[in-house]
Amino acid sequence: MQFDDQLRRYFATTDLSAVSPDALAAGIERMHVDLGMEKDRQRRFALWALLHMFGAAPDLDVAFKDAADRDAARDFMEMMERGEGD
């Protein structure tokens, strides 16, 4: 999954500043639907990570059945928090 491709898929642009609040909400809702339907663990994690960046990710115990996936998600969240501190 390429980040720009995902932005185009859910928001029809790679320029998030051009996305209206309603279009942003609709794109996030589509991501939630796709996350719920996705069976591939890697794609599921990528969707969850994108939702996390938008502040809209479901709780880890809801998003991931596998403990290793939840641990990877926690690692991702910690990495993002460290990056915000720079």
Secondary structure, 3 states (H helix, E strand, C coil): CCHHHHHHHHHCCCCHHHCCHHHHHHHHHHHHHHHHHCCCHHHHHHHHHHHHHCCCCCCHHHHCCCHHHHHHHHHHHHHHHHHHCC
